[in-house]
């Protein structure tokens, strides 16, 4: 009988380890996805900043810019 109980406990312990392994693997997968999204957001933010700098430089240097912006303000979207 003691041997049967030991076997059952070993089976339960192994099942718990397998479940923990599966959960750990899922968390690793989620972490990888989050890191990929963070990297993409960083890249998109860098592009947006670069475009903002270009836009700001254009608005200082090109007098046509003010004309275009004035016309755009008259147009309803």
SESEBA-633447 format. One record per atom (N, C-alpha, C, O, CB): atom name; residue number from 0; x, y, z. Coordinates in steps of 0.05 Angstrom, whole numbers, plus 32768, in hexadecimal, padded with zeros to 4 digits. Atoms other than C-alpha are relative to their C-alpha. Glycine has a CB too. Layout:
REM residues N
{lofi CA NUM {X Y Z}},
...
This chain:
REM residues 77
{lofi N 0 {8010 7FE8 8000}},
{lofi CA 0 {8000 8000 8000}},
{lofi C 0 {8011 8019 8000}},
{lofi O 0 {800B 802D 7FF2}},
{lofi CB 0 {7FED 8000 8018}},
{lofi N 1 {7FEE 7FE9 7FFF}},
{lofi CA 1 {8039 8030 8011}},
{lofi C 1 {800C 8005 7FE5}},
{lofi O 1 {8011 801C 7FDD}},
{lofi CB 1 {8016 7FFC 8015}},
{lofi N 2 {7FF4 7FFD 801A}},
{lofi CA 2 {8057 8023 7FCD}},
{lofi C 2 {7FEC 800D 7FED}},
{lofi O 2 {7FF4 801E 7FDC}},
{lofi CB 2 {8008 7FE4 7FF5}},
{lofi N 3 {8016 7FF4 8011}},
{lofi CA 3 {8014 8035 7FAB}},
{lofi C 3 {7FFE 801D 8006}},
{lofi O 3 {7FFB 802D 7FF3}},
{lofi CB 3 {7FE6 7FF1 8006}},
{lofi N 4 {8003 7FE4 7FF8}},
{lofi CA 4 {8010 8076 7FD2}},
{lofi C 4 {8018 8010 7FF5}},
{lofi O 4 {8015 8026 7FEB}},
{lofi CB 4 {7FFE 8003 801F}},
{lofi N 5 {7FE8 7FF2 800A}},
{lofi CA 5 {8058 8088 7FC0}},
{lofi C 5 {7FFE 8004 7FE2}},
{lofi O 5 {8006 8019 7FD7}},
{lofi CB 5 {8019 7FEF 8007}},
{lofi N 6 {8003 7FFE 801E}},
{lofi CA 6 {804A 807A 7F76}},
{lofi C 6 {7FEC 8016 7FF9}},
{lofi O 6 {7FF1 8026 7FE7}},
{lofi CB 6 {7FF7 7FE5 7FF5}},
{lofi N 7 {8014 7FEB 8005}},
{lofi CA 7 {800C 80A6 7F78}},
{lofi C 7 {800B 801C 8006}},
{lofi O 7 {8007 802E 7FF6}},
{lofi CB 7 {7FE7 7FFB 8011}},
{lofi N 8 {7FF4 7FE6 7FFA}},
{lofi CA 8 {8032 80DE 7F9A}},
{lofi C 8 {8015 8008 7FEB}},
{lofi O 8 {8017 8020 7FE4}},
{lofi CB 8 {800D 7FFF 801C}},
{lofi N 9 {7FEC 7FFA 8016}},
{lofi CA 9 {806A 80D9 7F66}},
{lofi C 9 {7FF2 8009 7FE7}},
{lofi O 9 {7FFB 801C 7FD9}},
{lofi CB 9 {8011 7FE6 7FFA}},
{lofi N 10 {800F 7FF8 8018}},
{lofi CA 10 {8036 80DD 7F2F}},
{lofi C 10 {7FF5 801C 8003}},
{lofi O 10 {7FF5 802C 7FF0}},
{lofi CB 10 {7FE9 7FEC 7FFB}},
{lofi N 11 {800B 7FE6 7FFB}},
{lofi CA 11 {8016 811A 7F4E}},
{lofi C 11 {8016 8015 7FFE}},
{lofi O 11 {8012 802A 7FF2}},
{lofi CB 11 {7FF3 8001 801C}},
{lofi N 12 {7FE9 7FEE 8001}},
{lofi CA 12 {805A 813B 7F57}},
{lofi C 12 {8009 8005 7FE3}},
{lofi O 12 {800F 801C 7FDC}},
{lofi CB 12 {8018 7FF5 8011}},
{lofi N 13 {7FF8 7FFD 801C}},
{lofi CA 13 {806C 812E 7F0E}},
{lofi C 13 {7FEC 8011 7FF1}},
{lofi O 13 {7FF3 8021 7FE0}},
{lofi CB 13 {8003 7FE4 7FF3}},
{lofi N 14 {8015 7FF0 800D}},
{lofi CA 14 {8029 814A 7EF7}},
{lofi C 14 {8003 801D 8007}},
{lofi O 14 {7FFF 802E 7FF6}},
{lofi CB 14 {7FE4 7FF5 8007}},
{lofi N 15 {7FFC 7FE4 7FF8}},
{lofi CA 15 {8035 8189 7F1F}},
{lofi C 15 {8018 800D 7FF2}},
{lofi O 15 {8016 8024 7FEA}},
{lofi CB 15 {8004 8001 801F}},
{lofi N 16 {7FE9 7FF6 800E}},
{lofi CA 16 {807A 8191 7F01}},
{lofi C 16 {7FFA 8006 7FE3}},
{lofi O 16 {8003 801A 7FD8}},
{lofi CB 16 {8018 7FED 8002}},
{lofi N 17 {8008 7FFD 801C}},
{lofi CA 17 {805D 8188 7EBB}},
{lofi C 17 {7FEF 8019 7FFD}},
{lofi O 17 {7FF2 8029 7FEB}},
{lofi CB 17 {7FF2 7FE7 7FF5}},
{lofi N 18 {8012 7FE8 8001}},
{lofi CA 18 {8027 81BC 7EC9}},
{lofi C 18 {8010 8019 8004}},
{lofi O 18 {800C 802D 7FF6}},
{lofi CB 18 {7FEA 7FFE 8015}},
{lofi N 19 {7FF0 7FE8 7FFB}},
{lofi CA 19 {805A 81ED 7EE5}},
{lofi C 19 {8011 8006 7FE7}},
{lofi O 19 {8014 801D 7FE0}},
{lofi CB 19 {8012 7FFC 8018}},
{lofi N 20 {7FF1 7FFC 8019}},
{lofi CA 20 {8085 81E2 7EA7}},
{lofi C 20 {7FF0 800C 7FEA}},
{lofi O 20 {7FFA 801E 7FDC}},
{lofi CB 20 {800C 7FE5 7FF7}},
{lofi N 21 {8012 7FF5 8014}},
{lofi CA 21 {804A 81F0 7E7A}},
{lofi C 21 {7FFA 801E 8005}},
{lofi O 21 {7FFB 802E 7FF3}},
{lofi CB 21 {7FE6 7FF0 7FFE}},
{lofi N 22 {8006 7FE5 7FF8}},
{lofi CA 22 {8038 822F 7EA0}},
{lofi C 22 {8018 8012 7FFC}},
{lofi O 22 {8016 8028 7FF2}},
{lofi CB 22 {7FF6 8002 801E}},
{lofi N 23 {7FE7 7FF1 8003}},
{lofi CA 23 {8080 8247 7EA1}},
{lofi C 23 {8005 8005 7FE2}},
{lofi O 23 {800E 801B 7FDB}},
{lofi CB 23 {8018 7FF0 800C}},
{lofi N 24 {7FFD 7FFD 801D}},
{lofi CA 24 {8084 823C 7E56}},
{lofi C 24 {7FED 8015 7FF4}},
{lofi O 24 {7FF5 8025 7FE3}},
{lofi CB 24 {7FFC 7FE5 7FF1}},
{lofi N 25 {8014 7FEC 800A}},
{lofi CA 25 {8045 8265 7E4A}},
{lofi C 25 {8009 801C 8009}},
{lofi O 25 {8006 802F 7FF9}},
{lofi CB 25 {7FE4 7FF9 800B}},
{lofi N 26 {7FF6 7FE6 7FF7}},
{lofi CA 26 {8061 829E 7E74}},
{lofi C 26 {8017 800A 7FF0}},
{lofi O 26 {8019 8021 7FE9}},
{lofi CB 26 {8007 7FFF 801E}},
{lofi N 27 {7FE9 7FF9 8011}},
{lofi CA 27 {80A1 829C 7E4C}},
{lofi C 27 {7FF7 800A 7FE5}},
{lofi O 27 {8001 801D 7FDA}},
{lofi CB 27 {8013 7FE9 7FFD}},
{lofi N 28 {800B 7FF8 801A}},
{lofi CA 28 {8079 82A0 7E0C}},
{lofi C 28 {7FF3 801C 8001}},
{lofi O 28 {7FF7 802C 7FEF}},
{lofi CB 28 {7FEC 7FEB 7FF6}},
{lofi N 29 {800D 7FE6 7FFC}},
{lofi CA 29 {8050 82DB 7E26}},
{lofi C 29 {8015 8016 8003}},
{lofi O 29 {8013 802B 7FF8}},
{lofi CB 29 {7FED 7FFF 8018}},
{lofi N 30 {7FEB 7FED 7FFC}},
{lofi CA 30 {808F 82FE 7E3D}},
{lofi C 30 {800E 8007 7FE6}},
{lofi O 30 {8014 801F 7FE1}},
{lofi CB 30 {8015 7FF6 8014}},
{lofi N 31 {7FF4 7FFB 801A}},
{lofi CA 31 {80AE 82F6 7DF8}},
{lofi C 31 {7FEE 8011 7FEE}},
{lofi O 31 {7FF8 8023 7FE0}},
{lofi CB 31 {8005 7FE5 7FF2}},
{lofi N 32 {8013 7FEF 8010}},
{lofi CA 32 {806F 8313 7DD7}},
{lofi C 32 {8000 801C 800A}},
{lofi O 32 {7FFF 802F 7FFA}},
{lofi CB 32 {7FE4 7FF4 8002}},
{lofi N 33 {8000 7FE5 7FF4}},
{lofi CA 33 {806F 834E 7E07}},
{lofi C 33 {8019 800F 7FF8}},
{lofi O 33 {8019 8026 7FF1}},
{lofi CB 33 {7FFD 7FFF 801E}},
{lofi N 34 {7FE7 7FF3 8007}},
{lofi CA 34 {80B8 835C 7DF9}},
{lofi C 34 {8000 8008 7FE2}},
{lofi O 34 {800A 801D 7FDB}},
{lofi CB 34 {8018 7FED 8005}},
{lofi N 35 {8002 7FF9 801D}},
{lofi CA 35 {80AB 835A 7DAD}},
{lofi C 35 {7FEF 8018 7FFC}},
{lofi O 35 {7FF5 802A 7FEC}},
{lofi CB 35 {7FF5 7FE8 7FF0}},
{lofi N 36 {8011 7FE9 8002}},
{lofi CA 36 {8072 838B 7DB6}},
{lofi C 36 {800E 8019 800A}},
{lofi O 36 {800B 802F 7FFE}},
{lofi CB 36 {7FE6 7FFB 800F}},
{lofi N 37 {7FF2 7FE9 7FF6}},
{lofi CA 37 {809D 83B9 7DE0}},
{lofi C 37 {8015 800A 7FEC}},
{lofi O 37 {8017 8022 7FE8}},
{lofi CB 37 {800E 7FF9 801A}},
{lofi N 38 {7FEC 7FF9 8014}},
{lofi CA 38 {80D4 83B8 7DAB}},
{lofi C 38 {7FF2 800E 7FE8}},
{lofi O 38 {7FFD 8022 7FDE}},
{lofi CB 38 {800F 7FE8 7FF6}},
{lofi N 39 {800F 7FF3 8016}},
{lofi CA 39 {80A1 83C9 7D75}},
{lofi C 39 {7FF7 801C 8007}},
{lofi O 39 {7FF8 802E 7FF7}},
{lofi CB 39 {7FE8 7FEE 7FF7}},
{lofi N 40 {8009 7FE6 7FF7}},
{lofi CA 40 {8085 8402 7D9E}},
{lofi C 40 {8017 8014 8001}},
{lofi O 40 {8014 802B 7FFA}},
{lofi CB 40 {7FF3 7FFE 801C}},
{lofi N 41 {7FE9 7FEF 7FFF}},
{lofi CA 41 {80CB 841E 7DA9}},
{lofi C 41 {8008 8009 7FE4}},
{lofi O 41 {800E 8020 7FDF}},
{lofi CB 41 {8018 7FF1 800E}},
{lofi N 42 {7FF9 7FF9 801C}},
{lofi CA 42 {80D9 841B 7D5E}},
{lofi C 42 {7FEC 8014 7FF5}},
{lofi O 42 {7FF4 8027 7FE7}},
{lofi CB 42 {8001 7FE6 7FEF}},
{lofi N 43 {8015 7FED 800A}},
{lofi CA 43 {8097 843D 7D4D}},
{lofi C 43 {8002 801B 800D}},
{lofi O 43 {7FFE 802F 7FFF}},
{lofi CB 43 {7FE4 7FF4 8004}},
{lofi N 44 {7FFD 7FE6 7FF2}},
{lofi CA 44 {80A3 8473 7D81}},
{lofi C 44 {8018 800F 7FF5}},
{lofi O 44 {8017 8027 7FF1}},
{lofi CB 44 {8004 7FFB 801E}},
{lofi N 45 {7FE9 7FF3 800C}},
{lofi CA 45 {80E8 8480 7D64}},
{lofi C 45 {7FFA 800C 7FE5}},
{lofi O 45 {8002 8022 7FDE}},
{lofi CB 45 {8017 7FEC 7FFE}},
{lofi N 46 {8008 7FF6 801B}},
{lofi CA 46 {80CA 8487 7D1E}},
{lofi C 46 {7FEE 8019 8004}},
{lofi O 46 {7FF1 802C 7FF5}},
{lofi CB 46 {7FF1 7FEA 7FF1}},
{lofi N 47 {8012 7FE9 7FFB}},
{lofi CA 47 {8094 84B6 7D39}},
{lofi C 47 {8010 8018 8009}},
{lofi O 47 {800A 802F 8000}},
{lofi CB 47 {7FEA 7FF9 8015}},
{lofi N 48 {7FF0 7FE9 7FF8}},
{lofi CA 48 {80C8 84E1 7D5B}},
{lofi C 48 {8010 800B 7FE9}},
{lofi O 48 {8012 8024 7FE6}},
{lofi CB 48 {8014 7FF7 8016}},
{lofi N 49 {7FF2 7FF7 8017}},
{lofi CA 49 {80F1 84E4 7D1C}},
{lofi C 49 {7FEE 8010 7FED}},
{lofi O 49 {7FF6 8025 7FE3}},
{lofi CB 49 {800D 7FE8 7FF1}},
{lofi N 50 {8013 7FF1 8011}},
{lofi CA 50 {80B4 84F9 7CF4}},
{lofi C 50 {7FF8 801B 800C}},
{lofi O 50 {7FF5 802F 7FFE}},
{lofi CB 50 {7FE6 7FEF 7FFB}},
{lofi N 51 {8007 7FE6 7FF2}},
{lofi CA 51 {80A3 852E 7D28}},
{lofi C 51 {8017 8014 7FFC}},
{lofi O 51 {8012 802B 7FF7}},
{lofi CB 51 {7FFB 7FFB 801E}},
{lofi N 52 {7FE9 7FEE 8004}},
{lofi CA 52 {80EA 854B 7D22}},
{lofi C 52 {8000 800A 7FE3}},
{lofi O 52 {8004 8022 7FDF}},
{lofi CB 52 {801A 7FF1 8006}},
{lofi N 53 {8001 7FF8 801C}},
{lofi CA 53 {80E4 854B 7CD6}},
{lofi C 53 {7FEA 8014 7FFC}},
{lofi O 53 {7FEE 8028 7FEE}},
{lofi CB 53 {7FFC 7FE8 7FEE}},
{lofi N 54 {8017 7FEE 8003}},
{lofi CA 54 {80A0 856C 7CDA}},
{lofi C 54 {8006 801B 800D}},
{lofi O 54 {8000 8030 8001}},
{lofi CB 54 {7FE7 7FF4 800E}},
{lofi N 55 {7FF9 7FE7 7FF3}},
{lofi CA 55 {80B9 85A0 7D0B}},
{lofi C 55 {8015 8010 7FF0}},
{lofi O 55 {8013 8029 7FEE}},
{lofi CB 55 {800B 7FFB 801D}},
{lofi N 56 {7FEC 7FF2 8011}},
{lofi CA 56 {80F5 85B0 7CDF}},
{lofi C 56 {7FF4 800B 7FE7}},
{lofi O 56 {7FFB 8021 7FDF}},
{lofi CB 56 {8017 7FEC 7FF9}},
{lofi N 57 {800E 7FF7 8018}},
{lofi CA 57 {80C9 85B6 7CA2}},
{lofi C 57 {7FF0 8019 8006}},
{lofi O 57 {7FF0 802C 7FF6}},
{lofi CB 57 {7FEE 7FEA 7FF5}},
{lofi N 58 {8011 7FEA 7FFA}},
{lofi CA 58 {809A 85E6 7CC5}},
{lofi C 58 {8011 801A 8006}},
{lofi O 58 {8007 8030 8003}},
{lofi CB 58 {7FEF 7FFA 8018}},
{lofi N 59 {7FEE 7FE9 7FFB}},
{lofi CA 59 {80D6 8614 7CD9}},
{lofi C 59 {800B 800B 7FE6}},
{lofi O 59 {800D 8023 7FE2}},
{lofi CB 59 {8016 7FF9 8014}},
{lofi N 60 {7FF1 7FF9 8017}},
{lofi CA 60 {80F9 8613 7C95}},
{lofi C 60 {7FF0 8008 7FE7}},
{lofi O 60 {7FF8 8019 7FD7}},
{lofi CB 60 {8012 7FEA 7FF8}},
{lofi N 61 {800F 7FFD 8019}},
{lofi CA 61 {80C3 8612 7C60}},
{lofi C 61 {7FE8 8013 8004}},
{lofi O 61 {7FD5 800C 8012}},
{lofi CB 61 {7FF7 7FE5 7FF5}},
{lofi N 62 {8017 7FEE 7FFD}},
{lofi CA 62 {8095 864F 7C5A}},
{lofi C 62 {7FE6 7FF5 7FF4}},
{lofi O 62 {7FD0 7FFC 7FFC}},
{lofi CB 62 {8006 801B 7FF4}},
{lofi N 63 {8018 800D 800C}},
{lofi CA 63 {8066 8625 7C2F}},
{lofi C 63 {7FF1 7FEF 8014}},
{lofi O 63 {7FD9 7FEC 8012}},
{lofi CB 63 {8008 7FEF 7FE8}},
{lofi N 64 {800C 8010 7FEB}},
{lofi CA 64 {8059 85FB 7C6C}},
{lofi C 64 {7FE9 800F 800D}},
{lofi O 64 {7FD4 8004 8011}},
{lofi CB 64 {8014 7FF6 8014}},
{lofi N 65 {8014 7FF0 7FF3}},
{lofi CA 65 {8033 8633 7C8E}},
{lofi C 65 {7FE8 8004 7FEF}},
{lofi O 65 {7FD1 8004 7FF8}},
{lofi CB 65 {800B 801B 8008}},
{lofi N 66 {8016 7FFC 8013}},
{lofi CA 66 {8009 863E 7C50}},
{lofi C 66 {7FEF 7FE6 7FFF}},
{lofi O 66 {7FD7 7FE7 8000}},
{lofi CB 66 {800A 8007 7FE4}},
{lofi N 67 {800E 8019 8002}},
{lofi CA 67 {7FF8 85F4 7C4B}},
{lofi C 67 {7FF0 7FFB 801A}},
{lofi O 67 {7FD9 7FF2 8019}},
{lofi CB 67 {8014 7FE9 7FFB}},
{lofi N 68 {800D 8004 7FE7}},
{lofi CA 68 {7FE7 85F1 7C95}},
{lofi C 68 {7FE7 8012 8003}},
{lofi O 68 {7FD3 800A 800E}},
{lofi CB 68 {8013 8004 8017}},
{lofi N 69 {8017 7FED 7FFF}},
{lofi CA 69 {7FBA 862E 7C8F}},
{lofi C 69 {7FE9 7FF5 7FEF}},
{lofi O 69 {7FD2 7FF6 7FF7}},
{lofi CB 69 {8008 801C 7FF7}},
{lofi N 70 {8015 800B 8012}},
{lofi CA 70 {7F95 860F 7C54}},
{lofi C 70 {7FF4 7FE8 800C}},
{lofi O 70 {7FDB 7FE4 800B}},
{lofi CB 70 {800D 7FF9 7FE4}},
{lofi N 71 {800B 8018 7FF4}},
{lofi CA 71 {7F8E 85CD 7C79}},
{lofi C 71 {7FED 8007 8017}},
{lofi O 71 {7FDA 7FF8 801C}},
{lofi CB 71 {8017 7FEE 800A}},
{lofi N 72 {8011 7FF9 7FEA}},
{lofi CA 72 {7F6F 85F1 7CB4}},
{lofi C 72 {7FE5 8009 7FF6}},
{lofi O 72 {7FD1 8008 8005}},
{lofi CB 72 {800D 8017 8010}},
{lofi N 73 {801A 7FF7 800B}},
{lofi CA 73 {7F38 860C 7C86}},
{lofi C 73 {7FF0 7FE8 7FF6}},
{lofi O 73 {7FD7 7FE9 7FF5}},
{lofi CB 73 {8005 8013 7FE9}},
{lofi N 74 {800D 8017 800C}},
{lofi CA 74 {7F28 85C7 7C6A}},
{lofi C 74 {7FF4 7FEF 8017}},
{lofi O 74 {8001 7FE8 802A}},
{lofi CB 74 {8014 7FEE 7FEF}},
{lofi N 75 {800D 8012 7FED}},
{lofi CA 75 {7EF6 859D 7C91}},
{lofi C 75 {8008 7FE3 7FFA}},
{lofi O 75 {8009 7FDB 7FE2}},
{lofi CB 75 {7FE1 8003 8000}},
{lofi N 76 {7FF8 801C 8004}},
{lofi CA 76 {7F0B 8555 7C9B}},
{lofi C 76 {7FE7 7FEE 8000}},
{lofi O 76 {7FE9 7FD6 7FFD}},
{lofi CB 76 {8013 7FF6 8016}},
